[in-house]
Amino acid sequence: MTLADRKRALICWAHLKALPSRKLALLRKHGLSWLLSAPPGELREEGLSDGQIEEVLEGRERAEEEARILDSMGAEVVGLDEGDRYPRLLSKIPDPPICLFVKGELRPEEPCVAIVGTRRASNYGRLVAERIARQLASQGICVVSGLARGIDTAAHRGALEAEGRTIAVLGTGLDVAYPPENRDLQGEIAKKGALLTELPPGTMPHPWNFPMRNRIISGLSYGVVVIEAPEDSGALITAATAAEQGREVFAVPGDVMSGRSKGCHRLIKEGAKLAEDASDVVEELSLIHI
């Protein structure tokens, strides 16, 4: 398979919106190029719905143009089968992405810690997120988050302020700036760390993209630090996914009167490690020795 065909095949897999585990089973059975060549009848025999078959056919039609978009952005596609280029920890989760669209530098073996929390962060939450991110980055640990408003944004900024590395895992295509006010931050992360998504170019911020995105945030990381998560926070999905993946979960305590940290306090009651600063995380994970 040529490099161009490989890129087209990966884009086609990215367009198939089946559960990651289902996609992975099909990939292992048929190989990377199957979606590019299998007729609709064969796709149907493998249990794909009419809607999923349409996604595959659309992916075939769009693959050439989207490959050109990626090339124009200086972005690349990394496949799960590329062991020396694909993040090692992420490859070990039960449902790793078949492909990753990447802009920036991806270092498959670098130690990562995720920082997540509410979009409606208080000044306290933002300061704590920036502080822990700076401390981690200054020790050579890459800070992973989701580029959302609030805690995510503060974590990325803290890592960059320490002249360290940070990875933003997007719930959109690489060519979509979301939230729009983070466009400049997104560009800075691409230059000094990496933007990463399993979604093809042009994918908009649909609500259903983000729960799936969260398994990548935790899957890249040795541990997840939760800061200011209300009881209905999406950050708690990331924490639950991290626990299922065998990752360590940390929670920062907050103001008991505000309600912003109720989710964090529940995590601590259920066994998450209490974190006041990065030393609690580094010591627990022994990251300095990795």
N, C-alpha and C positions, 0 to 999 in steps of 0.2 A: 504494500500500500504506500503510495506516495505521501509526502508531507501534506500536500493540498487535500488529498482524499481523506487523510486522517483527520484533518481539521474539520472538513465537511461532515464526516461521520460523527465526531464529537458534538458538533452543533446540533445535528439531527437528534442525538440522544438527549441533549438538553431540552429540546422542544417536547419530548414525550413526558407528560405530567403524571405518569403512574407513580405509585409509591416507590421510594428509593430501593427498597428491598426487592420489589417486583422487577424494576429495571435491572438491578444487579443480577438477578436470576436469569433474565433473558440474555444479558450480556455474556454471562458465563456459558450459557448454552449455545449461543449462536456466533459470538465474536463481534468485534467492533463495527465491521462494515455491513452487518446484516440489515440495519434499518435503511441503509442507502439503496438496497437492491431487492429486498423481499417484497413480493406483490401483495396487494391488499388481502387476498384470500389467505395467504400464509400468515399475515399478521393477525387476521381474525382467528385462525386455527390456534394461535398461541394465546388466545384469550383477550386480545385487545378489543376494546369497545369501538363502536363507529367513531365516537369523538376522538379517541386516542389515535385511531388510524388517520383521521384528518390531521391531527397534530404532527404525525410522522410525515405525511405528504406535504404539509406546509413547511416542515423543517427542511425537507429536500429542496423545495423551491427557494427557500430563503438562505440556504447555507452559503452559497457563493457570495451573495451580497453581504451577509453578516461576517463572513471571513474577511472581506475587504474592509468593513467597518473596524474590525479588530486590528487589522494591519495598519490602518490609518491612525489608530489610537496608540500604536506601539504596544498593544496588548497581546497576550498569548493564551493558548488553551493547553492545559495540562491534564492528561488522562490518568485514570486510576491505575492503569497498567504500567505507568512510568515510575517505577519504584524509586529511582534516584532523583526525581523532580517533584513527586507528589509528597505532601507532608506526611511523615511516618505515623504520627499519632492519629491523624484523621483517617488514614487508611485502615486502622484497626477497629473502628466503630462498626456496629452491625449494618449500617446503611450509609456507607460513604458515598459522596457524589461521584458519578462516573467521570465527570469532567469539572474542572475549575477554570473559569475565565479570570485571568490575572493581569493587573496592570501594576507594575512595580517589581520589586524583587521578592520572590518567595524563597525562603530558606527552609528546606524540608526538615532539618534536624534541630532548628533553633528552639530553645525552651520558651514556651508561651504561657501567659496567665490571662484569663479573661476578666474584664470588669464590666458589670451590667447593672442596670437599675432603672428607676422611673424616668420618663420623659419630663415629668413635672417636678424637677429637682429643686430643692431649697438651696440657698447659698451654702449652708453647711454641707449638703450632699455633694455639690459641685467641688467645694474645697477639698473634701476628703478624697473624692475620686481623683482629682488632679494630684493630690499629695501622694497617694498610693501608687498611681501610675508613674510619677516622677521617680519615686524610690525604686520601683521595679525596673524601669528603663535604665536608670543609672547603674544597675547591677547586670546589665546585659540581657535582661528578660524582655521579650517582645510582649506588648500589651495588645490584646485582642478585644474588640468590641464591635458594635453594630452601626455606628455612625448616626444613631438616633439623637434627637434633642435630649438635653438633660445630662444624665450621668455618662452616657456613651460619649458624647461630645467632650465632656470634661476629661474623661480618661484618655482619649486620643490626644487632646491638647497637652495634658500633663506629660505624656510620653515624648511628644515632640519638643516640649520646653526643655526636657532633659537631654535633648539631642539623641534620643533613643529611637527604637523601631516600634511601629505599631501597625496592626493589620485591621482594616475595616471590612467586615463581612456584610455585603449588601443584600437587601431584599429586592433588588432591581437589577437590570442590566448595567454593565459598566459604563454605558454611555448616558445613563440617566442620573441627574443630580438630585438626590433626595436625602434629607429635606433640602429644599432649594437654598436655604440660607447657609448650608454647609458646603456649597460648591467649592469655595476656595480651600476649605479644610480638606475636602476630598482630593483636590489637586495636590496639596502638600503631602498628604499621606501617600499618594502614588509615587511621589518623588523620593520620600524618605522611608517608606515602608512598602505596603502593598494594599491594593484594593482587590477583593476576591468575591466571586459569586458563582453559583452553579446555574444561574439564569442567563439565557442568551441575550444578545444586544437588543435593545428596544423594550425589554420587559419593564412595565410600569409597577409602581408600589402597591400592588393589590394586597389586601389584608392577609390572604391565605399564604402569601410568600414568606411571611416573617416567622411563624412557628417552625417551618421547615428550615429556615435560615439558622435558627437558634442551635440546632444540633451540630452545625458546622463551627459555630463560636466555641461551644464546649468541646467539640471533638478535636480542635486544634490545640487545646490547652491542657496543661497538667492540673489546673484548678480554676475554679470560677469564684470571683469575689462579687457578692451582691451588696449594693449600696442603695438605700432608700427604695425599697420595694413595697408598695401597698399590697393588700391581700389579693387584689385582682391584677397585679403587675405581670406583664409578659416576661419579666426577668425571672419570675418563679418557674416558668416553663423551662428556661435555660438551666436553672438550678436543678430541676427534676431530671432533665435530660442528662446533665452532667453526672448526677448520681447513678443513673442507669448505665452510663458509659464507664463507670468506675473511676470517675474523676473526683477530686476533693472539692467540697463546697465550703466556702467561707462567707460569713455575713457580718456586716458592720452594724453595730447597734446605733439607734438614733433616738430622736425625741419621742417619748412615749405619749405625749399629748397631741402630736400632730397627725398621727395615723399614717404618715408617709413610710414608716419603717415597720409596720405591723408584720409584713411578710418576712422581713429580716429576722425579727424577734421569734417568729414561729419556726423559721429554719434553725435558729440556735437551740430552741427548745427540743427540736427533733434530731439534734446531733451535729448540725453544721458547726464548724470551728469559728469562734469569735475572732474577728480581725480588727485590730486598732490601727495597724500600719503594715507596711510591706514585710517587715521582719517576721511577723506572725505567719505570713504566707510562705516566705522563702525557707524558714526553718522547718515548717511542717512538710513541705515538699522536697526539701534538700536540693533545691534547684542549683545551688552554687556548685554541687558536685556532679551535675548531669553533663 
